[in-house]
Amino acid sequence: MSAQNQIEVTLAQLQEDIEKIKARNRRVEADKAWETSLSRTVFIATSTFILLYIFFRLNRSEQPFLNSFVSTVTYLLSTFSYGVLKRWWLKRQGEH
């Protein structure tokens, strides 16, 4: 194989590798978008509320609605405060 052919094969392999990396990055970006989306948060909160309400009703809790509501609000607070806490933590890591 000539040097020119080796260079062409190497360039072709590099281009293929770059395309694979770009495809992976698109998948990672899509996954990250879903993980941080409001749609996902609302879906999880709604599902949590419904499942907890059913659980508390089946276990004859005195206030199934309130218990489910408090648990769901706690989830939402932790979700919405995550970004703030993460930024604070990252800032502190940079100070050390």
Secondary structure as a PSIPRED ss2 file (coil, helix, strand):
# PSIPRED VFORMAT (PSIPRED V4.0)

   1 M C   1.000  0.000  0.000
   2 S C   1.000  0.000  0.000
   3 A H   0.000  1.000  0.000
   4 Q H   0.000  1.000  0.000
   5 N H   0.000  1.000  0.000
   6 Q H   0.000  1.000  0.000
   7 I H   0.000  1.000  0.000
   8 E H   0.000  1.000  0.000
   9 V H   0.000  1.000  0.000
  10 T H   0.000  1.000  0.000
  11 L H   0.000  1.000  0.000
  12 A H   0.000  1.000  0.000
  13 Q H   0.000  1.000  0.000
  14 L H   0.000  1.000  0.000
  15 Q H   0.000  1.000  0.000
  16 E H   0.000  1.000  0.000
  17 D H   0.000  1.000  0.000
  18 I H   0.000  1.000  0.000
  19 E H   0.000  1.000  0.000
  20 K H   0.000  1.000  0.000
  21 I H   0.000  1.000  0.000
  22 K H   0.000  1.000  0.000
  23 A H   0.000  1.000  0.000
  24 R H   0.000  1.000  0.000
  25 N H   0.000  1.000  0.000
  26 R H   0.000  1.000  0.000
  27 R H   0.000  1.000  0.000
  28 V H   0.000  1.000  0.000
  29 E H   0.000  1.000  0.000
  30 A H   0.000  1.000  0.000
  31 D H   0.000  1.000  0.000
  32 K H   0.000  1.000  0.000
  33 A H   0.000  1.000  0.000
  34 W H   0.000  1.000  0.000
  35 E H   0.000  1.000  0.000
  36 T C   1.000  0.000  0.000
  37 S C   1.000  0.000  0.000
  38 L H   0.000  1.000  0.000
  39 S H   0.000  1.000  0.000
  40 R H   0.000  1.000  0.000
  41 T H   0.000  1.000  0.000
  42 V H   0.000  1.000  0.000
  43 F H   0.000  1.000  0.000
  44 I H   0.000  1.000  0.000
  45 A H   0.000  1.000  0.000
  46 T H   0.000  1.000  0.000
  47 S H   0.000  1.000  0.000
  48 T H   0.000  1.000  0.000
  49 F H   0.000  1.000  0.000
  50 I H   0.000  1.000  0.000
  51 L H   0.000  1.000  0.000
  52 L H   0.000  1.000  0.000
  53 Y H   0.000  1.000  0.000
  54 I H   0.000  1.000  0.000
  55 F H   0.000  1.000  0.000
  56 F H   0.000  1.000  0.000
  57 R H   0.000  1.000  0.000
  58 L H   0.000  1.000  0.000
  59 N C   1.000  0.000  0.000
  60 R C   1.000  0.000  0.000
  61 S C   1.000  0.000  0.000
  62 E C   1.000  0.000  0.000
  63 Q C   1.000  0.000  0.000
  64 P H   0.000  1.000  0.000
  65 F H   0.000  1.000  0.000
  66 L H   0.000  1.000  0.000
  67 N H   0.000  1.000  0.000
  68 S H   0.000  1.000  0.000
  69 F H   0.000  1.000  0.000
  70 V H   0.000  1.000  0.000
  71 S H   0.000  1.000  0.000
  72 T H   0.000  1.000  0.000
  73 V H   0.000  1.000  0.000
  74 T H   0.000  1.000  0.000
  75 Y H   0.000  1.000  0.000
  76 L H   0.000  1.000  0.000
  77 L H   0.000  1.000  0.000
  78 S H   0.000  1.000  0.000
  79 T H   0.000  1.000  0.000
  80 F H   0.000  1.000  0.000
  81 S H   0.000  1.000  0.000
  82 Y H   0.000  1.000  0.000
  83 G H   0.000  1.000  0.000
  84 V H   0.000  1.000  0.000
  85 L H   0.000  1.000  0.000
  86 K H   0.000  1.000  0.000
  87 R H   0.000  1.000  0.000
  88 W H   0.000  1.000  0.000
  89 W H   0.000  1.000  0.000
  90 L H   0.000  1.000  0.000
  91 K H   0.000  1.000  0.000
  92 R H   0.000  1.000  0.000
  93 Q H   0.000  1.000  0.000
  94 G H   0.000  1.000  0.000
  95 E H   0.000  1.000  0.000
  96 H C   1.000  0.000  0.000
